[in-house]
Amino acid sequence: MAQEFTFTVNGVECTTTQNKPLLRYLRDDLHIHSAKDGCSEGACGTCTIHVDGAAVKACVLTTALAAGRNIVTVEGLPQDVREAFVYAFGAVGAVQCGFCIPGMVMAGAALIAEDPEPTEEQIKYAIRGNVCRCTGYKKIIEGISLAAAVLRGEKQIDEDLERGDDYGVGKRAFRIDVRKKVLGEGKYPDDIDELDQPGLTYASAVRSKYPRARVLSIDTSKAEALPGVVGILRAEDVPVNQVGHLIQDWDVMIAQGDITRCVGDAIVLVVAEDEATLEKAKKLVKIDYEPLEPVRNIVEARA
């Protein structure tokens, strides 16, 4: 009999027999997308949640390790906390792309629950494991500080600011997407799943094994024969296989006979009905290389 792991998520008891990253369980099984998958390695903090009241990165915790724990995501925060962060982050301009914001909110909310009057240094320390990709940290720190002041009752939420009836030149503006981004409701590509698009398929590239090598042959026959594989695309399937900003000289996919330029170069694109099949199919793609000496600097390039 398979072992069961039981824990509470936002007040609801959940049980699974799968031992996998808690982040994937939240996103794939419960369809909770406020915990963003920014790195899957515990480095960026976009998946920050509360576990028994403490801020934890969901990608480094497994469902087995979560057994018996109380887990809270942005959706499970008290309504007054949610509203305080929506107003505070909107008022100070702490939201741009918004991808890191739910994680910042969870880190900030855990701090405020522990200390309702945090200092700037405490806030900086609380979000030390959260990476912001565009806003910068000053406005986020100000937003957490203002949210704390609102929750203490020292500041009031100005509902007119979010409503935006009085926008104009020289006046403060509350971005129209603040609420969705702060609460984790905004949809990014990885948040779109089968509930949004029935029949959704998954794609991923098989990338070069070497920084510089000639691709001698590409054998996709075993991968294509795997049930659940929709198709495999190669360079010859791309109408315009070279792209670039000023000069179109970068291959979308490396064709058989051509030379790779980095380990990020895509050789083929595998499309499958689900992610498990996708990963199996990628491993079945056989590529033979002739490794070449990389060109590492301008001196070698000139030679």
N, C-alpha and C positions, 0 to 999 in steps of 0.2 A: 504494500500500500504506500502510495506516494505521501511524502511528508507535506503537511499543510502549514502555511505561514499566515497568521492572522494579525491584523493591526487596524487601527482606526485612521481614516482619512476624512478630515473635515466633519467629524462626528458620526461617520458611517463606518460600520465594521466591514472590513474587506478580507477575503481569504483567497490565497492562490497556492498552487503546488509548484509554481515556477520560481526558481531562485535566479533572479536576474537583477540588473540595476534598478533601483527604486524609481529612478527617473523614467526609464522605459515603461515600467508598470503604470506610472501615473499618466504618461502621455498615450501609450498604445492601448492599454486595457481600460483605463478610466476616462480617457479623452480629456484629461486636465492639461491644458496647454499654457497655463500661466507660468509653469516651470519650463523655461526655455532650454533647449539643448545647444549650448554654445561651444562645447569642447569635448564633453564626455570624459574628461580627465581630471575634474576637480580643480581646474585652473582659473576659470573665468567667473564663477559665481552666479551665472544667469539662472541656474536651477535651484537657487537657495529656497529652502522651505524651513518650517519649524518642526523639530522633532522633540517632543516633550518640552516645548518652550524654547529650545535653543536653535539658533540659526545653523543649518546644516546643508551641505551641497548634496542634492538628491542623487547625483550621478555616481558618488562614491559610496553610497549606502545601498545594500542589496535588500531584496524582499525578506531574505532569511534574517538579516541583521535588524530589520525593522519590526520583526515579530514582537508583539506586546507593546509596541510604542504608539504614541499619539502623534499623528502627522497632520500638519495644517499647511495649506497653500494659501495664496492670496484670496481664493474663493472662500476660505473658511475663516478669514479674519473678521472680528466684530465690525458691524456696519459703521460705527463711529470712527474706527481706525481707518477703514477703507476711504471714507469720505474726507477724513483729515489729510490723507496722503494725496488724494485726487486734487484737492484744493491747493495744498502746499506746493506740490510739484508743478502744478499749472501756474500758480501765482508767481513763482520765482523763475519760471522758464527752465525747469530741470529736465524737460522731455524733448528729445529730438527724434532719432530713429526709434527709440523706445525699447529696443531689444533687451537691454540690461535692466530696465526699470523695475519689473516685478521682483527680480532678485534683490535690487537695492531696497525696495519697499520691505521685503521680508527681513533683510538684515537690519534695517532701521527700526522696524516694528519690534523685533526681538530686543533691541537695545532699549527702546522706550519703555517696554514692559518691565525691564529690569531696573531702569533708572529714568523716571519721567522727565528729568531735567538734565539731559546729557550735555556735556561740553563739546566744543568743536573737536577737540582732540579725541574724545571718546567716540564721536561719530566717525572720524577718520579711521580709527582703529576697527570699528565695527564693520566698515565696508572695505577693509584692507584686502579681502579676498574676492572682491567684486570688480570686474573690469568694465569700464565704460568705453564704448567705441567711438563716440562722437561728441557728447555734451561736455565732457570734462567733469571734474569732481566738485568744483566750487558750487555750482548751482544745486547739485544733488545734496551736498552737505547742508546748504541753506534750506533746501526743501525738507530734509529730515528734521532740522531744527525747528522750522515753522510748524510741521506736523505735531511735534512734541508740544509746542506752545498752544496749539489748538486743542489738543487732548487734555492739557492742564487747565484749559478754560481761560488762558491769558489772551488768546487771539480768537477772533470769530471768523467763521467761513463767510466770505462774501459771495453769495450765490449769483449776484448780478454779474460778477466778473466772468464766471464760466458761461453764463447765458449769452453774454456778449452783445447786449442791446445797445451799448454805448461805445462801440469800437470807433476809433477815429485816429487821425494823425496826432502823434504825441501822447497817445493814451496807451495804457497797458493792454496787451492782448493775451487771451487765454487760448492756446492752440485747440482747435476743434477735435483733435485726436487724443488729447491728454487722458481723458477718462478711460478709453479703451486700452491705451498703452500702460497706464499705471495699474490697472486691474488685470492686465494680462489677457484681455479679450481681443486685442488686435491680432489679426491673422498674418503670419509670415509664411513663406512657402512650406516650411517643415510642419506648420500647424494644420495644413490642409490634409485631411484624411478621408477614409471611405464614407464617413458621415456627410462630408461636404460633397464628395464626388464618388458616387457609387461606380464600381468598376475601375477604380483608381489603380494604376500600375506604378511600379517603382523602377528607377533607372540608376545605374552607377557605372563609372568608367573603370576599366582595367588599365592601370597606368604602368609606365615604363619601370622596369626593374633596375635600369642603369641610367646615370645622368647623360651618358653619350654612348649610343650603340646603334648598329644597323639592325633593323627588324628583318630577319631572314624569312620567317614564315609565321603565319597566324592560323591556328587550327581551332575553330569554334564548334566543330561537329558534335562533340560530347555535350557541350553546354546547350546547344540548340536542341538536342534530343531530350533534355531534362524536362519532365512535365512541369508546366507552370511558367516556362520561359516564353515570352511573347515574341522576342526577336533580338538580334544582335546587329548593331550598326557598325560599319567600318568607314574609313576615310572616303572610299568611293561612293558611299551613300550620302555624303554631305554635298549639296549642290555647289557651295562655295567653301572650300576647305581651308582657306587662308584668311585670317582676320588680323586686325591691328588698328591702332589709332591713326598714325601718320602713314605708315607703310604696311600693307597687308602681307606680312611675311611670317605669321605665326600659325602653325597648323592646328586646326580644330582636333583632328586625330592624325596620328602618324601612320602613313600607309606602308604596306609591305615593301621593303626595299629602301625605305627612307631612314634617316638618322634622327634619333631622339636628341633633345637639347637639355632635358632635365628629368628628374624622376617623377615630376608632375605631369608629364606628357601623357595624354590619353591615347591608347592604342585602339580599343573598341569600346562601345557603349552597350551594356547588357540591360535588357528590359524584361521584367518578370512581374508576375501577379502579386507577389508578396516579398517582403524583405528577406525572409529565410531562404526562399528559393533563389533570390538574387545573389546572395552571398555564396551559395553552393555553386551556382552557375559560373560566377567569376573565377572560382578556383579550378573549374574544368576547362577554362580557356588556356590553350597551350601556345606560348609564344617563344620562338627561338631567336636568340640575339647573337650578334657578333660584337662583343664589348670593344669599345674604342677608347682611346685616351681622351679625357675631357680637356677642353680649353678653359683654363682656370683664371686667366688674367689677360690684360691687354697686350703684354709682351708676347705671350703664347699665341694670341690672336694675330698679331702682326707677323709672326713667323709662319 
